[in-house]
Structure formats: C-alpha cells, structure tokens
Amino acid sequence: MEVLGFQPERMLRVRWTDTDPANSADWTITWKVEQEGRGTRLFLVHEGFDPGDPAQLMARTIMDGGWRSQVMRALGDALERM
C-alpha cells in the first residue's frame, strides 16, 4: 500500500496494487471528510476497477457490499464509543 495524498482531518488517499502478477488490481481509495451543518460527512471513493474484466467487476461488487455492511458499520460503532 502506498499513501498518495494526505491532508490532516480532511483527506487520505492510498493506492493498493496486488503483488500477484496474475491479478491486475491497481486500486485507489480516497477517504474525505467535509463539515456539513453541525456534523461531518464521510466520502469514500474506491476506483481503478477494469470494467472489461469480469473478475474485477465481481471483486468490486463484493467490496462494495463489504464497505457498506462491514467497514462503515464498524466505523460508526467506533465513533459512537468516542
């Protein structure tokens, strides 16, 4: 994993490349937070999927579900405990 960009309290962008030469994964994940009203909105962009590769499309579908059902819920639970 490689950090591509960082702005304290605002943005983190990382690049993940699969070390397996049989896998062409080269993804960028960007987390951004922006103040909204009296709260904060979190944006997540996961890009770099090859739309012509069925395996990558399947991975995207699986990861999308994981971001929603696992990561975001765990993040919300952690923030509630703060």
ChimeraX attribute file (.defattr): number of C-alpha atoms within 10 A of each C-alpha:
attribute: neighborCount
match mode: 1-to-1
recipient: residues
	/A:1	10
	/A:2	10
	/A:3	12
	/A:4	12
	/A:5	11
	/A:6	14
	/A:7	9
	/A:8	6
	/A:9	9
	/A:10	12
	/A:11	16
	/A:12	17
	/A:13	18
	/A:14	16
	/A:15	17
	/A:16	14
	/A:17	14
	/A:18	12
	/A:19	10
	/A:20	8
	/A:21	8
	/A:22	7
	/A:23	11
	/A:24	15
	/A:25	18
	/A:26	14
	/A:27	17
	/A:28	19
	/A:29	16
	/A:30	18
	/A:31	15
	/A:32	16
	/A:33	14
	/A:34	13
	/A:35	10
	/A:36	9
	/A:37	7
	/A:38	5
	/A:39	7
	/A:40	10
	/A:41	10
	/A:42	13
	/A:43	11
	/A:44	15
	/A:45	11
	/A:46	17
	/A:47	13
	/A:48	15
	/A:49	18
	/A:50	15
	/A:51	11
	/A:52	8
	/A:53	11
	/A:54	10
	/A:55	15
	/A:56	17
	/A:57	14
	/A:58	13
	/A:59	14
	/A:60	18
	/A:61	11
	/A:62	11
	/A:63	14
	/A:64	13
	/A:65	12
	/A:66	13
	/A:67	14
	/A:68	11
	/A:69	11
	/A:70	12
	/A:71	12
	/A:72	14
	/A:73	13
	/A:74	13
	/A:75	10
	/A:76	10
	/A:77	11
	/A:78	10
	/A:79	9
	/A:80	8
	/A:81	6
	/A:82	5
